[in-house]
Amino acid sequence: MRKPVLWEKHGHIGYIRLNRPDVMNALNYDMLAALGEIIGNMEQYRGDIRAVIVGGEGRAFCAGADLKERALLKERQVLRNVNKTKEVFTAIERLPQPTIAAINGYALGGGLELALSCDFRYAVREAKLGLTEVGLGIIPGAGGTQRLPRLIGPSKAKELILTGRKISAERALALGVLNGVAGDRQQLQELCEALAVDIATNAPLAVYQAKLAIDRGMNTDLQTGLEIEAEAYEAIISTKDRLEALKAFREKRAPRFTGE
């Protein structure tokens, strides 16, 4: 039986790939459960896996919810699926490791919401992105109405959400939805891996605390944000990696970080 989500590790980079290419990686409950389990187990790799790339098999990143499954569900089951989606995407957002969405094709509805829960987003030039839920009589229910306005501002987010428009990768880049656009899938992989490697060469605990400070600070006032930053800085003062960085500087060599 084919696994709905694939997972592997190479060096300090974790790779997660949605694996229902025959339905454009549409999210059914089994896929959400499998993705949630992988994310839940990521804590045991803390310090070893230092960046995570999320992608999709086939010609799509993720086309959103599996509408064939949805048509067979009762209202309480639909709410179960929506709540599970929100739970899993929030878990991705809260991973200490930075996450990179490699958008290899369509990212629609819940698929774009999945990408928005990642820290970075890169897409191939032919990709189409959109929060298309209003055309189905619903709204983005897995964070789209909250994460997209925080990323690009409320007015631009409303334009996309209230029209349900599908936009090109170039338009998404101009709006600030994407960090970059690749010419093809090979270049997309190279872009994402280059970013992951750049992150992974640094002290992982420092990276985690910096990400935490940014994420928490963005949702509060400046003074509270500065206090969050101070707490994050204090948390890494006693780490072995900080001492290793000082030693490496004295010895004029690259530091060897262990995540301790």
N, C-alpha and C positions, 0 to 999 in steps of 0.2 A: 504493500500500500504506500502510495506516494505521500511523503511528509508535506504538510501545507506550508511549513516554514523551514528553511535550511539555515544551518548555523555552523560556522567554522572559525578557526583562529589561525592567523599567520603572524608570527612575531608578536608584536604588541598591539596588533589590530584585530578587532573582531568583525566578522562579516555576517550580516543577517539578510536573507533573501526570501521574499515572499514567493511561494512556489505553487501557484494555481494559474499558470500561463494560459490555459485553455479558456479561462473566464477573465482574463486580464487582471489576474490577482485580486479579484473581488473578495471582500472581507465577509466570510461567513463565521459562525460561532466557533467552529473547530480551529480555523486559522487564528482567530483572536486569542483563543485559549492557548494555542501553541506559542504564539508570539509573547503572550503574557508570561508563560513559563520560562522562556528563554531570557526575557528581561529580568524576571525574578531571580534567576540563577547567576546573573551577571555580577552580583556583589561578591561572589566567591573568587572572581578574577580581578578584584580591585588591586591595582598596582601592577598587575601583569598585562591585562588588556587596558590600553591607555586611550584608545579612540575606537569608535564603532561606526561602520559604514552600513547603511540600510538601503537595500535595492530590491529590484523585482526581476523575476525570470520572464523571458519572452519579450513582447513588444510594449509592455506597460509597466509602470511602477506600481500603480494600484488604481483601479477604476472606481473605488468606493465600495459601498455596501453591496452584498450579493442580493440583487433585487428578486431573483428567482426564489431564494430562501425566504426573503422578507414577505413575499406574496403568500406564503404558506403559514406564516406565523400569526398567532393571536397577539392582541395589543400588549399584554404583559410580557410576551416573549420578545416583541420588538423593543420594549423598554429595557429588557434584560440585555439585549444585544447592544443597544446604544450605551447603556451604563458600562458594559464590559469594554466597549471601544474607548470610552472616555477614561476608564481606569487604566487600560494598557497604555494609551497615549500619554497620560500623565506620568506613568512609571518611566516611560522613555524620556520624557522631558526632565525628570528628576534623577536620571542616572548621573553618577559623578563623572563618568567618562563623557567627553564631548562626542556628539553624534552627528553624522553627516548623511543626508539623504541624497542618494544617487538616482536621480529621476530619469530613467531611461526611456520614457514614453508618456502615456497618459497618467496624470495625477489629478483625479477628479473626486469631488465630494470628500468622503472619508480618506481617500488616498492623499489629497492635498492636506487634509488635517493631520495625517500621519507625518507628512513632510514638515509641517509647521511645528510639530512637537520636537523636531530635531533642531540642533543648534545651527547647522549650516545646510544649505540646499544648492545643489548643482544639477543642471538638466541638459540633455541633448537639445540641439537647436530645433528639432522637429517635435519636441514635447508640447502637449497641450495641458494647461492647468486651469482649474476652476472649482469654485464651491457652487455646485449646480443644484443644490437641494431644493430651492424654492420652486423649481420647475417640476418637482415631484410631490409638491404639497407639504413639504417639511422644511426645517431649517438645519443648518450645520449644527450637529448635536454632540460633537466630540472635540470641542474647543475652537472651532473655526471662527465663531462670532467674537471670541475673546483674544485669540492669538494673532489673527490677521490684523485687527485694528492696532494692536500694540506694536506690530511690525511695520506697518505702512501708514498708519493714521486712520482715524474713523471715516473720513469722507471717501477716501479711495477704497477702503474696505467695504463700505456700504455699496459703492458702485458695483463692485464685483459680486457681493453676496446678494443684493436685491435684484440684480439683473440675471444672475446665474450664468454670466458670460464665461466662455472658455477663452483663455488668452494664450498667446504664443510665449515661448521661453524668452524671447527678446523683450516682449512687453513686461513679463514678470520680472526680468532683470532690471528694467527701467523703473519699475514701481518699488523695487527693493525686496520683492518676495524671494528672489534668488541671489546667491552670492556670485554665480558665474554660469556661463553657457559654454558647452563643448560642441565641437563640430560633429562628433560621432560617439558611439558607445565606448570605443577604446580610449578616446581622449577623456571622456567622462570618468572612466575608471582611473586613469592616470591623474586627473585633477583631484579626485577625492582621496586617492592614496597619497598623493604628495602632501595634501593638507594633513591627513592622518599621521603621516611620518613626521612632519614638522612638529605636530603637537606631541607625539609620542617620544620625541628626543628630550623633552623637558621633564622636570621633576613632576611625577604624576600627582603627588599630594598637593603641590603648589597649583597645578592646573585645576584640580578638583575644587580647591578653595577659591581660586579666582572665578571659576564658573559659578560657584555658589554665591559669591559676593555680588556678581553682576545680576544674576537671576533674582535674588532676594531684594537687592537694592533698587532694581527697576520698578518694583511695585510699591515703593514708599517714597518719602520725601528725602531730600539730599542729606540732611543731618542724620537721619536714621540710617541711610545708606552708608554714610561714613563710619558709623558705629559698627555696622555689619562688616564693613571692610576691615576695621581694626580687629574685630574678633577673628576673622578669617586669617589675618596676618599672624595673630598671636598663636593660632592653631598650628602653624608650621615652623615656629621658632625652634622647637625642640626636635625637629625631624633629623634623621641621619642624612637625608638628601641635602638639606641646607648646609650641613657641615661638609659633606662631600663636595658640594659646589665650591665652597671656599678653599678646600684643599686642592681641588683640581685647578683653581685659578692660580694658586701659589706655585703649583707644579707645572703650569702652562700645558695642560692637557684637557681633553674633553671629559666632563664628569660622567661617572657611571652611576646612574640613578637606579635605586631598587624599590622605590615606593614605600620607604620606611622613614 
